[in-house]
Amino acid sequence: MAIDVRSILVPIDFSPNAQTVLEWAAHLAEEHECPLVLLHAYHLPVDFQQLEGAYLPPDFWTQVKNDAAANLEKHAQALRDRGLRVETVL
């Protein structure tokens, strides 16, 4: 029985282990000839979650999103350079 893989969702947190996960996902994408979808989800650090009324600068989420988008695109481009189809999602 063959598995029909249509795409591979790769959650990425930009931690030191992220590159290993990306390599494994790239191998699977090559094997199954399918695209990768890189996904980054962000949450507030514990310090902010525990402080009632913690102050966040007005552009905090915009900067977080822009930084994540740039980082995702960097990883995606490296995979595209290897001939893989890749999209990114924030």
ChimeraX commands (.cxc) that place a marker at each C-alpha (Angstrom):
marker #1 position 0.00,0.00,0.00 radius 0.5
marker #1 position 1.52,3.32,-1.09 radius 0.5
marker #1 position 1.05,6.52,0.85 radius 0.5
marker #1 position -0.16,9.48,-1.23 radius 0.5
marker #1 position 1.63,12.48,0.29 radius 0.5
marker #1 position 0.39,15.73,-1.27 radius 0.5
marker #1 position 2.30,18.23,0.88 radius 0.5
marker #1 position 4.35,18.28,4.06 radius 0.5
marker #1 position 3.64,20.79,6.82 radius 0.5
marker #1 position 6.82,21.75,8.65 radius 0.5
marker #1 position 6.34,23.71,11.88 radius 0.5
marker #1 position 9.50,25.69,12.53 radius 0.5
marker #1 position 10.43,27.63,15.65 radius 0.5
marker #1 position 13.90,28.84,14.58 radius 0.5
marker #1 position 15.49,26.88,17.41 radius 0.5
marker #1 position 18.87,25.12,17.01 radius 0.5
marker #1 position 17.00,21.94,16.00 radius 0.5
marker #1 position 15.11,23.61,13.18 radius 0.5
marker #1 position 17.74,22.85,10.55 radius 0.5
marker #1 position 17.60,19.14,11.36 radius 0.5
marker #1 position 13.82,19.16,11.00 radius 0.5
marker #1 position 14.10,21.00,7.68 radius 0.5
marker #1 position 16.62,18.49,6.35 radius 0.5
marker #1 position 14.36,15.60,7.30 radius 0.5
marker #1 position 11.33,17.30,5.73 radius 0.5
marker #1 position 13.31,18.08,2.56 radius 0.5
marker #1 position 14.29,14.42,2.27 radius 0.5
marker #1 position 10.63,13.39,2.55 radius 0.5
marker #1 position 9.56,16.03,0.01 radius 0.5
marker #1 position 12.14,14.77,-2.47 radius 0.5
marker #1 position 11.09,11.17,-1.86 radius 0.5
marker #1 position 7.38,11.90,-2.32 radius 0.5
marker #1 position 7.82,14.66,-4.93 radius 0.5
marker #1 position 5.59,17.03,-3.01 radius 0.5
marker #1 position 5.81,20.62,-1.75 radius 0.5
marker #1 position 6.77,21.77,1.72 radius 0.5
marker #1 position 4.76,24.29,3.73 radius 0.5
marker #1 position 6.88,26.05,6.37 radius 0.5
marker #1 position 4.80,27.31,9.30 radius 0.5
marker #1 position 5.92,29.54,12.13 radius 0.5
marker #1 position 3.73,30.22,15.15 radius 0.5
marker #1 position 4.72,32.73,17.80 radius 0.5
marker #1 position 3.67,33.07,21.40 radius 0.5
marker #1 position 4.62,35.59,24.02 radius 0.5
marker #1 position 7.57,34.61,26.18 radius 0.5
marker #1 position 6.60,33.35,29.64 radius 0.5
marker #1 position 7.87,36.58,31.22 radius 0.5
marker #1 position 5.19,38.58,29.40 radius 0.5
marker #1 position 2.44,36.06,30.05 radius 0.5
marker #1 position 3.00,36.14,33.79 radius 0.5
marker #1 position 3.11,39.91,34.22 radius 0.5
marker #1 position -0.30,41.44,34.53 radius 0.5
marker #1 position -0.50,44.58,32.42 radius 0.5
marker #1 position 2.88,43.95,30.75 radius 0.5
marker #1 position 3.77,46.71,28.30 radius 0.5
marker #1 position 4.34,45.82,24.67 radius 0.5
marker #1 position 5.55,48.50,22.27 radius 0.5
marker #1 position 2.93,49.49,19.67 radius 0.5
marker #1 position 4.88,47.89,16.83 radius 0.5
marker #1 position 5.75,44.70,18.75 radius 0.5
marker #1 position 3.59,42.28,16.72 radius 0.5
marker #1 position 4.48,43.94,13.44 radius 0.5
marker #1 position 8.17,43.51,14.18 radius 0.5
marker #1 position 7.69,39.90,15.32 radius 0.5
marker #1 position 5.76,39.11,12.13 radius 0.5
marker #1 position 8.31,40.85,9.89 radius 0.5
marker #1 position 11.23,39.07,11.57 radius 0.5
marker #1 position 9.50,35.70,11.30 radius 0.5
marker #1 position 8.59,36.27,7.65 radius 0.5
marker #1 position 12.20,37.15,6.80 radius 0.5
marker #1 position 13.53,34.13,8.68 radius 0.5
marker #1 position 11.00,31.78,7.08 radius 0.5
marker #1 position 11.85,33.13,3.64 radius 0.5
marker #1 position 15.56,32.57,4.26 radius 0.5
marker #1 position 14.90,28.91,5.07 radius 0.5
marker #1 position 12.44,28.55,2.20 radius 0.5
marker #1 position 14.87,30.00,-0.33 radius 0.5
marker #1 position 17.60,27.57,0.71 radius 0.5
marker #1 position 15.16,24.72,0.05 radius 0.5
marker #1 position 14.02,26.23,-3.26 radius 0.5
marker #1 position 17.66,26.45,-4.31 radius 0.5
marker #1 position 17.70,22.65,-3.94 radius 0.5
marker #1 position 14.80,22.42,-6.39 radius 0.5
marker #1 position 12.01,21.94,-3.86 radius 0.5
marker #1 position 8.61,23.63,-3.98 radius 0.5
marker #1 position 8.13,25.62,-0.78 radius 0.5
marker #1 position 5.57,28.04,0.58 radius 0.5
marker #1 position 5.54,29.86,3.91 radius 0.5
marker #1 position 2.78,30.57,6.40 radius 0.5
marker #1 position 2.83,32.80,9.47 radius 0.5
marker link #1:1,2 radius 0.2
marker link #1:2,3 radius 0.2
marker link #1:3,4 radius 0.2
marker link #1:4,5 radius 0.2
marker link #1:5,6 radius 0.2
marker link #1:6,7 radius 0.2
marker link #1:7,8 radius 0.2
marker link #1:8,9 radius 0.2
marker link #1:9,10 radius 0.2
marker link #1:10,11 radius 0.2
marker link #1:11,12 radius 0.2
marker link #1:12,13 radius 0.2
marker link #1:13,14 radius 0.2
marker link #1:14,15 radius 0.2
marker link #1:15,16 radius 0.2
marker link #1:16,17 radius 0.2
marker link #1:17,18 radius 0.2
marker link #1:18,19 radius 0.2
marker link #1:19,20 radius 0.2
marker link #1:20,21 radius 0.2
marker link #1:21,22 radius 0.2
marker link #1:22,23 radius 0.2
marker link #1:23,24 radius 0.2
marker link #1:24,25 radius 0.2
marker link #1:25,26 radius 0.2
marker link #1:26,27 radius 0.2
marker link #1:27,28 radius 0.2
marker link #1:28,29 radius 0.2
marker link #1:29,30 radius 0.2
marker link #1:30,31 radius 0.2
marker link #1:31,32 radius 0.2
marker link #1:32,33 radius 0.2
marker link #1:33,34 radius 0.2
marker link #1:34,35 radius 0.2
marker link #1:35,36 radius 0.2
marker link #1:36,37 radius 0.2
marker link #1:37,38 radius 0.2
marker link #1:38,39 radius 0.2
marker link #1:39,40 radius 0.2
marker link #1:40,41 radius 0.2
marker link #1:41,42 radius 0.2
marker link #1:42,43 radius 0.2
marker link #1:43,44 radius 0.2
marker link #1:44,45 radius 0.2
marker link #1:45,46 radius 0.2
marker link #1:46,47 radius 0.2
marker link #1:47,48 radius 0.2
marker link #1:48,49 radius 0.2
marker link #1:49,50 radius 0.2
marker link #1:50,51 radius 0.2
marker link #1:51,52 radius 0.2
marker link #1:52,53 radius 0.2
marker link #1:53,54 radius 0.2
marker link #1:54,55 radius 0.2
marker link #1:55,56 radius 0.2
marker link #1:56,57 radius 0.2
marker link #1:57,58 radius 0.2
marker link #1:58,59 radius 0.2
marker link #1:59,60 radius 0.2
marker link #1:60,61 radius 0.2
marker link #1:61,62 radius 0.2
marker link #1:62,63 radius 0.2
marker link #1:63,64 radius 0.2
marker link #1:64,65 radius 0.2
marker link #1:65,66 radius 0.2
marker link #1:66,67 radius 0.2
marker link #1:67,68 radius 0.2
marker link #1:68,69 radius 0.2
marker link #1:69,70 radius 0.2
marker link #1:70,71 radius 0.2
marker link #1:71,72 radius 0.2
marker link #1:72,73 radius 0.2
marker link #1:73,74 radius 0.2
marker link #1:74,75 radius 0.2
marker link #1:75,76 radius 0.2
marker link #1:76,77 radius 0.2
marker link #1:77,78 radius 0.2
marker link #1:78,79 radius 0.2
marker link #1:79,80 radius 0.2
marker link #1:80,81 radius 0.2
marker link #1:81,82 radius 0.2
marker link #1:82,83 radius 0.2
marker link #1:83,84 radius 0.2
marker link #1:84,85 radius 0.2
marker link #1:85,86 radius 0.2
marker link #1:86,87 radius 0.2
marker link #1:87,88 radius 0.2
marker link #1:88,89 radius 0.2
marker link #1:89,90 radius 0.2
view
